[in-house]
Amino acid sequence: MIRFILVASTVIIFLILSIPVLIFLWLTGRKDRRLRDVLSLAVVQWIFRILLRMAGVTITVKGKENIPTDQAVLYVGNHRSYFDILVGYVTVPGLMGFVAKKEMEKIPLLSAWMKFVNCLFLDRKNLKEGLKTILTGIEQVKRGVSVWIFPEGTRNREENLLDLLPFKEGSIKIAEKSGCPVVPVAISGTAEVFEGHFPFIRPSQVTIEYGTPFYTKELEPEFKKFPGAYVENQIKAMLEAELINQGKLTGRA
């Protein structure tokens, strides 16, 4: 419980004390949006690293060399914890924003920081508004800012790491329409930080693996219609390999 109180109080204190910083960044963004984005990301990565350290999280990064550094990409990952976002932001190169649920936009101060680090707010109940978010994501990628999406649509609470929720095919539209590469991302160990024993925060070894990027237009015909299913298989294969590596799953013949 001490870790939870420490992390929660740090978040609250940061949000309150960062109000002058938000004002400065807002003013900066009026003249130079990219500079605002870069400065905002640096601040968020700094506080996220502090929070991860407080929570006792250690991170192993695999496949970072797979991430293209000369263009924006669509990161597609499995989702089991709020800590997925923290781990994602401190390990990716370059500017990037997560696709978050619309309700997050109503949270004061937090939503301001989310907007400054290029998060997109998706209304899953309104198809028209959802389409607008996808179009915004396409424009974001075209101006060089990557997008990270969780195709499961919500945090997966299944006990078995390999039991992924169905991937929503529409989640890959940003890559299909912008022509950017898709980078599959497999994350394990984050649910053990918090969600696995709510409301306690406990130390955990987290592994995040960035898979081989692909272009939807280059997929085999059977996968072109269902790129969501393709990337789901890629992520599941990486998760399975990680479980085998940790001795938590017997290799299959």
LUMPAVEX-933860 format. One record per residue (C-alpha): chain; x, y, z; residue in three letters; residue number from 1. Coordinates in nm, 4 decimals, padded with zeros to 6 digits. Layout:
<atom unit="A" east="X" north="Y" up="Z" code="ALA" pos="NUM"/>
...
//
This chain:
<atom unit="A" east="00.0000" north="00.0000" up="00.0000" code="MET" pos="1"/>
<atom unit="A" east="00.2938" north="00.2343" up="00.0676" code="ILE" pos="2"/>
<atom unit="A" east="00.4005" north="00.2152" up="-00.2977" code="ARG" pos="3"/>
<atom unit="A" east="00.0464" north="00.2929" up="-00.4124" code="PHE" pos="4"/>
<atom unit="A" east="00.0229" north="00.5977" up="-00.1848" code="ILE" pos="5"/>
<atom unit="A" east="00.3670" north="00.7157" up="-00.2948" code="LEU" pos="6"/>
<atom unit="A" east="00.2903" north="00.6789" up="-00.6673" code="VAL" pos="7"/>
<atom unit="A" east="-00.0587" north="00.8307" up="-00.6416" code="ALA" pos="8"/>
<atom unit="A" east="00.0574" north="01.1283" up="-00.4346" code="SER" pos="9"/>
<atom unit="A" east="00.3471" north="01.1909" up="-00.6738" code="THR" pos="10"/>
<atom unit="A" east="00.1071" north="01.2011" up="-00.9694" code="VAL" pos="11"/>
<atom unit="A" east="-00.1231" north="01.4474" up="-00.7920" code="ILE" pos="12"/>
<atom unit="A" east="00.1628" north="01.6714" up="-00.6777" code="ILE" pos="13"/>
<atom unit="A" east="00.3167" north="01.6680" up="-01.0255" code="PHE" pos="14"/>
<atom unit="A" east="-00.0107" north="01.7648" up="-01.1937" code="LEU" pos="15"/>
<atom unit="A" east="-00.0639" north="02.0564" up="-00.9548" code="ILE" pos="16"/>
<atom unit="A" east="00.2924" north="02.1871" up="-00.9593" code="LEU" pos="17"/>
<atom unit="A" east="00.3168" north="02.1495" up="-01.3373" code="SER" pos="18"/>
<atom unit="A" east="00.0508" north="02.4135" up="-01.4092" code="ILE" pos="19"/>
<atom unit="A" east="00.3147" north="02.6848" up="-01.4823" code="PRO" pos="20"/>
<atom unit="A" east="00.4958" north="02.4368" up="-01.7068" code="VAL" pos="21"/>
<atom unit="A" east="00.1743" north="02.3700" up="-01.8993" code="LEU" pos="22"/>
<atom unit="A" east="00.1268" north="02.7434" up="-01.9486" code="ILE" pos="23"/>
<atom unit="A" east="00.4840" north="02.7790" up="-02.0749" code="PHE" pos="24"/>
<atom unit="A" east="00.4386" north="02.4850" up="-02.3121" code="LEU" pos="25"/>
<atom unit="A" east="00.1093" north="02.6257" up="-02.4387" code="TRP" pos="26"/>
<atom unit="A" east="00.2782" north="02.9569" up="-02.5174" code="LEU" pos="27"/>
<atom unit="A" east="00.5680" north="02.7734" up="-02.6820" code="THR" pos="28"/>
<atom unit="A" east="00.3271" north="02.5734" up="-02.8951" code="GLY" pos="29"/>
<atom unit="A" east="00.1710" north="02.8868" up="-03.0385" code="ARG" pos="30"/>
<atom unit="A" east="00.5018" north="02.9633" up="-03.2117" code="LYS" pos="31"/>
<atom unit="A" east="00.6575" north="02.6193" up="-03.2525" code="ASP" pos="32"/>
<atom unit="A" east="00.4370" north="02.3149" up="-03.2035" code="ARG" pos="33"/>
<atom unit="A" east="00.7132" north="02.0615" up="-03.2604" code="ARG" pos="34"/>
<atom unit="A" east="00.9292" north="02.2234" up="-02.9938" code="LEU" pos="35"/>
<atom unit="A" east="00.6336" north="02.2058" up="-02.7565" code="ARG" pos="36"/>
<atom unit="A" east="00.5903" north="01.8368" up="-02.8414" code="ASP" pos="37"/>
<atom unit="A" east="00.9582" north="01.7604" up="-02.7792" code="VAL" pos="38"/>
<atom unit="A" east="00.9694" north="01.9482" up="-02.4474" code="LEU" pos="39"/>
<atom unit="A" east="00.6411" north="01.7950" up="-02.3305" code="SER" pos="40"/>
<atom unit="A" east="00.7618" north="01.4450" up="-02.4091" code="LEU" pos="41"/>
<atom unit="A" east="01.0856" north="01.5048" up="-02.2177" code="ALA" pos="42"/>
<atom unit="A" east="00.8917" north="01.6116" up="-01.9072" code="VAL" pos="43"/>
<atom unit="A" east="00.6489" north="01.3191" up="-01.9297" code="VAL" pos="44"/>
<atom unit="A" east="00.9298" north="01.0673" up="-01.9786" code="GLN" pos="45"/>
<atom unit="A" east="01.1058" north="01.2145" up="-01.6749" code="TRP" pos="46"/>
<atom unit="A" east="00.8050" north="01.1789" up="-01.4427" code="ILE" pos="47"/>
<atom unit="A" east="00.7202" north="00.8360" up="-01.5835" code="PHE" pos="48"/>
<atom unit="A" east="01.0700" north="00.7092" up="-01.5076" code="ARG" pos="49"/>
<atom unit="A" east="01.0326" north="00.8354" up="-01.1507" code="ILE" pos="50"/>
<atom unit="A" east="00.6956" north="00.6600" up="-01.1138" code="LEU" pos="51"/>
<atom unit="A" east="00.8320" north="00.3341" up="-01.2556" code="LEU" pos="52"/>
<atom unit="A" east="01.1250" north="00.3507" up="-01.0155" code="ARG" pos="53"/>
<atom unit="A" east="00.8878" north="00.4124" up="-00.7237" code="MET" pos="54"/>
<atom unit="A" east="00.6774" north="00.1155" up="-00.8299" code="ALA" pos="55"/>
<atom unit="A" east="00.9844" north="-00.1071" up="-00.8450" code="GLY" pos="56"/>
<atom unit="A" east="00.9502" north="-00.1749" up="-01.2166" code="VAL" pos="57"/>
<atom unit="A" east="01.2520" north="-00.2916" up="-01.4126" code="THR" pos="58"/>
<atom unit="A" east="01.2244" north="-00.3030" up="-01.7910" code="ILE" pos="59"/>
<atom unit="A" east="01.3825" north="-00.5313" up="-02.0474" code="THR" pos="60"/>
<atom unit="A" east="01.3533" north="-00.3943" up="-02.3999" code="VAL" pos="61"/>
<atom unit="A" east="01.3800" north="-00.6270" up="-02.6962" code="LYS" pos="62"/>
<atom unit="A" east="01.3750" north="-00.5499" up="-03.0680" code="GLY" pos="63"/>
<atom unit="A" east="01.4202" north="-00.1745" up="-03.0374" code="LYS" pos="64"/>
<atom unit="A" east="01.6374" north="-00.1953" up="-03.3470" code="GLU" pos="65"/>
<atom unit="A" east="01.3226" north="-00.2953" up="-03.5391" code="ASN" pos="66"/>
<atom unit="A" east="01.1694" north="00.0494" up="-03.4962" code="ILE" pos="67"/>
<atom unit="A" east="01.2153" north="00.2718" up="-03.8043" code="PRO" pos="68"/>
<atom unit="A" east="01.3825" north="00.5969" up="-03.7029" code="THR" pos="69"/>
<atom unit="A" east="01.3247" north="00.7861" up="-04.0271" code="ASP" pos="70"/>
<atom unit="A" east="00.9447" north="00.7928" up="-04.0199" code="GLN" pos="71"/>
<atom unit="A" east="00.6424" north="00.7737" up="-03.7950" code="ALA" pos="72"/>
<atom unit="A" east="00.4871" north="00.4328" up="-03.7327" code="VAL" pos="73"/>
<atom unit="A" east="00.1738" north="00.2753" up="-03.5891" code="LEU" pos="74"/>
<atom unit="A" east="00.2555" north="00.0804" up="-03.2735" code="TYR" pos="75"/>
<atom unit="A" east="00.0044" north="-00.1973" up="-03.2071" code="VAL" pos="76"/>
<atom unit="A" east="00.0259" north="-00.3688" up="-02.8700" code="GLY" pos="77"/>
<atom unit="A" east="-00.1523" north="-00.5899" up="-02.6207" code="ASN" pos="78"/>
<atom unit="A" east="-00.2977" north="-00.4117" up="-02.3192" code="HIS" pos="79"/>
<atom unit="A" east="-00.3074" north="-00.5393" up="-01.9609" code="ARG" pos="80"/>
<atom unit="A" east="-00.2239" north="-00.2421" up="-01.7415" code="SER" pos="81"/>
<atom unit="A" east="-00.2123" north="00.1351" up="-01.7006" code="TYR" pos="82"/>
<atom unit="A" east="00.1630" north="00.0824" up="-01.6713" code="PHE" pos="83"/>
<atom unit="A" east="00.1725" north="-00.0186" up="-02.0401" code="ASP" pos="84"/>
<atom unit="A" east="00.1520" north="00.3518" up="-02.1228" code="ILE" pos="85"/>
<atom unit="A" east="00.4408" north="00.4425" up="-01.8936" code="LEU" pos="86"/>
<atom unit="A" east="00.6592" north="00.1643" up="-02.0309" code="VAL" pos="87"/>
<atom unit="A" east="00.5717" north="00.2605" up="-02.3880" code="GLY" pos="88"/>
<atom unit="A" east="00.6580" north="00.6272" up="-02.3466" code="TYR" pos="89"/>
<atom unit="A" east="00.9965" north="00.5659" up="-02.1836" code="VAL" pos="90"/>
<atom unit="A" east="01.1118" north="00.3110" up="-02.4428" code="THR" pos="91"/>
<atom unit="A" east="01.0077" north="00.4444" up="-02.7845" code="VAL" pos="92"/>
<atom unit="A" east="01.2314" north="00.6755" up="-02.9886" code="PRO" pos="93"/>
<atom unit="A" east="01.0841" north="00.9966" up="-03.1217" code="GLY" pos="94"/>
<atom unit="A" east="00.7452" north="01.1608" up="-03.0785" code="LEU" pos="95"/>
<atom unit="A" east="00.4475" north="00.9371" up="-03.0160" code="MET" pos="96"/>
<atom unit="A" east="00.0935" north="00.9575" up="-02.8813" code="GLY" pos="97"/>
<atom unit="A" east="-00.1409" north="00.6913" up="-02.7457" code="PHE" pos="98"/>
<atom unit="A" east="-00.5011" north="00.6425" up="-02.8497" code="VAL" pos="99"/>
<atom unit="A" east="-00.6988" north="00.6771" up="-02.5249" code="ALA" pos="100"/>
<atom unit="A" east="-01.0645" north="00.6432" up="-02.4391" code="LYS" pos="101"/>
<atom unit="A" east="-01.2712" north="00.9604" up="-02.4713" code="LYS" pos="102"/>
<atom unit="A" east="-01.3452" north="00.9726" up="-02.0977" code="GLU" pos="103"/>
<atom unit="A" east="-00.9800" north="01.0568" up="-02.0248" code="MET" pos="104"/>
<atom unit="A" east="-01.0268" north="01.3936" up="-02.1930" code="GLU" pos="105"/>
<atom unit="A" east="-01.2466" north="01.5074" up="-01.9032" code="LYS" pos="106"/>
<atom unit="A" east="-00.9725" north="01.4752" up="-01.6391" code="ILE" pos="107"/>
<atom unit="A" east="-00.8292" north="01.8221" up="-01.5603" code="PRO" pos="108"/>
<atom unit="A" east="-00.4530" north="01.8759" up="-01.6063" code="LEU" pos="109"/>
<atom unit="A" east="-00.3955" north="01.5119" up="-01.7007" code="LEU" pos="110"/>
<atom unit="A" east="-00.5815" north="01.5627" up="-02.0291" code="SER" pos="111"/>
<atom unit="A" east="-00.3733" north="01.8740" up="-02.0991" code="ALA" pos="112"/>
<atom unit="A" east="-00.0522" north="01.6748" up="-02.0658" code="TRP" pos="113"/>
<atom unit="A" east="-00.2001" north="01.3964" up="-02.2798" code="MET" pos="114"/>
<atom unit="A" east="-00.2775" north="01.6446" up="-02.5579" code="LYS" pos="115"/>
<atom unit="A" east="00.0713" north="01.7921" up="-02.5374" code="PHE" pos="116"/>
<atom unit="A" east="00.2233" north="01.4449" up="-02.5894" code="VAL" pos="117"/>
<atom unit="A" east="-00.0046" north="01.3837" up="-02.8885" code="ASN" pos="118"/>
<atom unit="A" east="-00.2600" north="01.1474" up="-02.7358" code="CYS" pos="119"/>
<atom unit="A" east="-00.5798" north="01.0980" up="-02.9317" code="LEU" pos="120"/>
<atom unit="A" east="-00.9177" north="01.0544" up="-02.7620" code="PHE" pos="121"/>
<atom unit="A" east="-01.1397" north="00.7882" up="-02.9176" code="LEU" pos="122"/>
<atom unit="A" east="-01.5151" north="00.7746" up="-02.8656" code="ASP" pos="123"/>
<atom unit="A" east="-01.5930" north="00.4074" up="-02.9229" code="ARG" pos="124"/>
<atom unit="A" east="-01.9674" north="00.4647" up="-02.8883" code="LYS" pos="125"/>
<atom unit="A" east="-01.9904" north="00.7256" up="-03.1636" code="ASN" pos="126"/>
<atom unit="A" east="-01.8822" north="00.6018" up="-03.5068" code="LEU" pos="127"/>
<atom unit="A" east="-01.8696" north="00.9515" up="-03.6560" code="LYS" pos="128"/>
<atom unit="A" east="-01.6487" north="01.0862" up="-03.3782" code="GLU" pos="129"/>
<atom unit="A" east="-01.4374" north="00.7698" up="-03.3916" code="GLY" pos="130"/>
<atom unit="A" east="-01.3771" north="00.8280" up="-03.7620" code="LEU" pos="131"/>
<atom unit="A" east="-01.2653" north="01.1838" up="-03.6882" code="LYS" pos="132"/>
<atom unit="A" east="-01.0094" north="01.0485" up="-03.4416" code="THR" pos="133"/>
<atom unit="A" east="-00.8763" north="00.8039" up="-03.7011" code="ILE" pos="134"/>
<atom unit="A" east="-00.8434" north="01.0879" up="-03.9541" code="LEU" pos="135"/>
<atom unit="A" east="-00.6581" north="01.2958" up="-03.6947" code="THR" pos="136"/>
<atom unit="A" east="-00.4269" north="01.0004" up="-03.6346" code="GLY" pos="137"/>
<atom unit="A" east="-00.3550" north="00.9764" up="-04.0066" code="ILE" pos="138"/>
<atom unit="A" east="-00.2611" north="01.3444" up="-04.0196" code="GLU" pos="139"/>
<atom unit="A" east="-00.0487" north="01.3027" up="-03.7081" code="GLN" pos="140"/>
<atom unit="A" east="00.1505" north="01.0222" up="-03.8667" code="VAL" pos="141"/>
<atom unit="A" east="00.1961" north="01.2267" up="-04.1830" code="LYS" pos="142"/>
<atom unit="A" east="00.3548" north="01.5079" up="-03.9823" code="ARG" pos="143"/>
<atom unit="A" east="00.6013" north="01.2660" up="-03.8271" code="GLY" pos="144"/>
<atom unit="A" east="00.4380" north="01.1729" up="-03.4953" code="VAL" pos="145"/>
<atom unit="A" east="00.3832" north="00.8022" up="-03.4297" code="SER" pos="146"/>
<atom unit="A" east="00.0600" north="00.6616" up="-03.2893" code="VAL" pos="147"/>
<atom unit="A" east="00.0208" north="00.3747" up="-03.0403" code="TRP" pos="148"/>
<atom unit="A" east="-00.3063" north="00.1847" up="-03.0268" code="ILE" pos="149"/>
<atom unit="A" east="-00.4403" north="-00.1063" up="-02.8247" code="PHE" pos="150"/>
<atom unit="A" east="-00.6671" north="-00.3058" up="-03.0625" code="PRO" pos="151"/>
<atom unit="A" east="-00.8215" north="-00.5024" up="-02.7750" code="GLU" pos="152"/>
<atom unit="A" east="-01.0052" north="-00.1817" up="-02.6904" code="GLY" pos="153"/>
<atom unit="A" east="-00.9644" north="-00.2126" up="-02.3141" code="THR" pos="154"/>
<atom unit="A" east="-00.7344" north="-00.3622" up="-02.0547" code="ARG" pos="155"/>
<atom unit="A" east="-00.7314" north="-00.7409" up="-02.0794" code="ASN" pos="156"/>
<atom unit="A" east="-00.8020" north="-00.9030" up="-01.7419" code="ARG" pos="157"/>
<atom unit="A" east="-00.7597" north="-01.2641" up="-01.8546" code="GLU" pos="158"/>
<atom unit="A" east="-00.5260" north="-01.4599" up="-01.6298" code="GLU" pos="159"/>
<atom unit="A" east="-00.3471" north="-01.6230" up="-01.9233" code="ASN" pos="160"/>
<atom unit="A" east="-00.1214" north="-01.3724" up="-02.1006" code="LEU" pos="161"/>
<atom unit="A" east="-00.1888" north="-01.5479" up="-02.4322" code="LEU" pos="162"/>
<atom unit="A" east="-00.5667" north="-01.5082" up="-02.4081" code="ASP" pos="163"/>
<atom unit="A" east="-00.5885" north="-01.1831" up="-02.6009" code="LEU" pos="164"/>
<atom unit="A" east="-00.9192" north="-01.0076" up="-02.6530" code="LEU" pos="165"/>
<atom unit="A" east="-01.0328" north="-00.9906" up="-03.0177" code="PRO" pos="166"/>
<atom unit="A" east="-00.8338" north="-00.7307" up="-03.2107" code="PHE" pos="167"/>
<atom unit="A" east="-01.0558" north="-00.4664" up="-03.3731" code="LYS" pos="168"/>
<atom unit="A" east="-00.9751" north="-00.4468" up="-03.7437" code="GLU" pos="169"/>
<atom unit="A" east="-01.0479" north="-00.0733" up="-03.7527" code="GLY" pos="170"/>
<atom unit="A" east="-00.7471" north="-00.0125" up="-03.5293" code="SER" pos="171"/>
<atom unit="A" east="-00.5145" north="-00.0664" up="-03.8262" code="ILE" pos="172"/>
<atom unit="A" east="-00.6870" north="00.1953" up="-04.0443" code="LYS" pos="173"/>
<atom unit="A" east="-00.4309" north="00.4620" up="-03.9553" code="ILE" pos="174"/>
<atom unit="A" east="-00.1561" north="00.2504" up="-04.1118" code="ALA" pos="175"/>
<atom unit="A" east="-00.3683" north="00.1491" up="-04.4095" code="GLU" pos="176"/>
<atom unit="A" east="-00.4623" north="00.5068" up="-04.4969" code="LYS" pos="177"/>
<atom unit="A" east="-00.1303" north="00.6756" up="-04.4165" code="SER" pos="178"/>
<atom unit="A" east="00.0942" north="00.4056" up="-04.5608" code="GLY" pos="179"/>
<atom unit="A" east="00.3127" north="00.3975" up="-04.2483" code="CYS" pos="180"/>
<atom unit="A" east="00.4647" north="00.0742" up="-04.1159" code="PRO" pos="181"/>
<atom unit="A" east="00.3027" north="-00.1194" up="-03.8330" code="VAL" pos="182"/>
<atom unit="A" east="00.5222" north="-00.2249" up="-03.5406" code="VAL" pos="183"/>
<atom unit="A" east="00.3756" north="-00.5087" up="-03.3295" code="PRO" pos="184"/>
<atom unit="A" east="00.4463" north="-00.4682" up="-02.9561" code="VAL" pos="185"/>
<atom unit="A" east="00.4266" north="-00.7439" up="-02.6943" code="ALA" pos="186"/>
<atom unit="A" east="00.4254" north="-00.6424" up="-02.3274" code="ILE" pos="187"/>
<atom unit="A" east="00.4405" north="-00.8777" up="-02.0320" code="SER" pos="188"/>
<atom unit="A" east="00.4732" north="-00.8188" up="-01.6582" code="GLY" pos="189"/>
<atom unit="A" east="00.2766" north="-00.4941" up="-01.6287" code="THR" pos="190"/>
<atom unit="A" east="-00.0400" north="-00.6469" up="-01.4832" code="ALA" pos="191"/>
<atom unit="A" east="00.1753" north="-00.7843" up="-01.2011" code="GLU" pos="192"/>
<atom unit="A" east="00.2600" north="-00.4270" up="-01.1003" code="VAL" pos="193"/>
<atom unit="A" east="-00.0933" north="-00.3169" up="-01.0137" code="PHE" pos="194"/>
<atom unit="A" east="-00.3959" north="-00.4808" up="-01.1757" code="GLU" pos="195"/>
<atom unit="A" east="-00.3078" north="-00.8314" up="-01.0585" code="GLY" pos="196"/>
<atom unit="A" east="-00.3435" north="-00.7343" up="-00.6914" code="HIS" pos="197"/>
<atom unit="A" east="-00.5385" north="-00.4055" up="-00.6797" code="PHE" pos="198"/>
<atom unit="A" east="-00.4971" north="-00.1725" up="-00.4903" code="PRO" pos="199"/>
<atom unit="A" east="-00.1381" north="-00.2732" up="-00.4117" code="PHE" pos="200"/>
<atom unit="A" east="00.1620" north="-00.1839" up="-00.6281" code="ILE" pos="201"/>
<atom unit="A" east="00.4376" north="-00.4424" up="-00.6290" code="ARG" pos="202"/>
<atom unit="A" east="00.7749" north="-00.4662" up="-00.8040" code="PRO" pos="203"/>
<atom unit="A" east="00.7765" north="-00.6475" up="-01.1354" code="SER" pos="204"/>
<atom unit="A" east="01.0085" north="-00.7348" up="-01.4191" code="GLN" pos="205"/>
<atom unit="A" east="00.8476" north="-00.6028" up="-01.7375" code="VAL" pos="206"/>
<atom unit="A" east="00.9461" north="-00.7113" up="-02.0864" code="THR" pos="207"/>
<atom unit="A" east="00.8515" north="-00.5081" up="-02.3912" code="ILE" pos="208"/>
<atom unit="A" east="00.9359" north="-00.6422" up="-02.7345" code="GLU" pos="209"/>
<atom unit="A" east="00.9106" north="-00.4506" up="-03.0597" code="TYR" pos="210"/>
<atom unit="A" east="00.8476" north="-00.6882" up="-03.3471" code="GLY" pos="211"/>
<atom unit="A" east="00.9369" north="-00.6724" up="-03.7134" code="THR" pos="212"/>
<atom unit="A" east="00.7586" north="-00.3807" up="-03.8845" code="PRO" pos="213"/>
<atom unit="A" east="00.5351" north="-00.4484" up="-04.1834" code="PHE" pos="214"/>
<atom unit="A" east="00.3266" north="-00.2566" up="-04.4341" code="TYR" pos="215"/>
<atom unit="A" east="-00.0360" north="-00.3613" up="-04.4681" code="THR" pos="216"/>
<atom unit="A" east="-00.0176" north="-00.3286" up="-04.8466" code="LYS" pos="217"/>
<atom unit="A" east="00.2604" north="-00.5898" up="-04.8551" code="GLU" pos="218"/>
<atom unit="A" east="00.0709" north="-00.8556" up="-04.6603" code="LEU" pos="219"/>
<atom unit="A" east="-00.0328" north="-01.1808" up="-04.8228" code="GLU" pos="220"/>
<atom unit="A" east="-00.3844" north="-01.1685" up="-04.9758" code="PRO" pos="221"/>
<atom unit="A" east="-00.5400" north="-01.3681" up="-04.6904" code="GLU" pos="222"/>
<atom unit="A" east="-00.4172" north="-01.1111" up="-04.4375" code="PHE" pos="223"/>
<atom unit="A" east="-00.4814" north="-00.7910" up="-04.6355" code="LYS" pos="224"/>
<atom unit="A" east="-00.8510" north="-00.8072" up="-04.5471" code="LYS" pos="225"/>
<atom unit="A" east="-00.7762" north="-00.8822" up="-04.1823" code="PHE" pos="226"/>
<atom unit="A" east="-00.4514" north="-00.7073" up="-04.0831" code="PRO" pos="227"/>
<atom unit="A" east="-00.5732" north="-00.6965" up="-03.7227" code="GLY" pos="228"/>
<atom unit="A" east="-00.5705" north="-01.0750" up="-03.7094" code="ALA" pos="229"/>
<atom unit="A" east="-00.2218" north="-01.0768" up="-03.8615" code="TYR" pos="230"/>
<atom unit="A" east="-00.0718" north="-00.8421" up="-03.6020" code="VAL" pos="231"/>
<atom unit="A" east="-00.2562" north="-01.0295" up="-03.3257" code="GLU" pos="232"/>
<atom unit="A" east="-00.0778" north="-01.3490" up="-03.4335" code="ASN" pos="233"/>
<atom unit="A" east="00.2569" north="-01.1669" up="-03.4340" code="GLN" pos="234"/>
<atom unit="A" east="00.2050" north="-01.0344" up="-03.0822" code="ILE" pos="235"/>
<atom unit="A" east="00.0818" north="-01.3672" up="-02.9496" code="LYS" pos="236"/>
<atom unit="A" east="00.3906" north="-01.5395" up="-03.0945" code="ALA" pos="237"/>
<atom unit="A" east="00.6200" north="-01.2903" up="-02.9186" code="MET" pos="238"/>
<atom unit="A" east="00.4335" north="-01.3334" up="-02.5882" code="LEU" pos="239"/>
<atom unit="A" east="00.4540" north="-01.7105" up="-02.6181" code="GLU" pos="240"/>
<atom unit="A" east="00.8283" north="-01.6960" up="-02.6870" code="ALA" pos="241"/>
<atom unit="A" east="00.8742" north="-01.4724" up="-02.3814" code="GLU" pos="242"/>
<atom unit="A" east="00.6817" north="-01.7122" up="-02.1568" code="LEU" pos="243"/>
<atom unit="A" east="00.8949" north="-02.0003" up="-02.2830" code="ILE" pos="244"/>
<atom unit="A" east="01.2098" north="-01.7956" up="-02.2194" code="ASN" pos="245"/>
<atom unit="A" east="01.0918" north="-01.7315" up="-01.8616" code="GLN" pos="246"/>
<atom unit="A" east="01.0190" north="-02.1016" up="-01.8099" code="GLY" pos="247"/>
<atom unit="A" east="00.6473" north="-02.0317" up="-01.7618" code="LYS" pos="248"/>
<atom unit="A" east="00.5431" north="-02.2239" up="-02.0729" code="LEU" pos="249"/>
<atom unit="A" east="00.6678" north="-02.5441" up="-02.2276" code="THR" pos="250"/>
<atom unit="A" east="00.7829" north="-02.5109" up="-02.5867" code="GLY" pos="251"/>
<atom unit="A" east="00.5563" north="-02.6588" up="-02.8491" code="ARG" pos="252"/>
<atom unit="A" east="00.6714" north="-02.9218" up="-03.0922" code="ALA" pos="253"/>
//
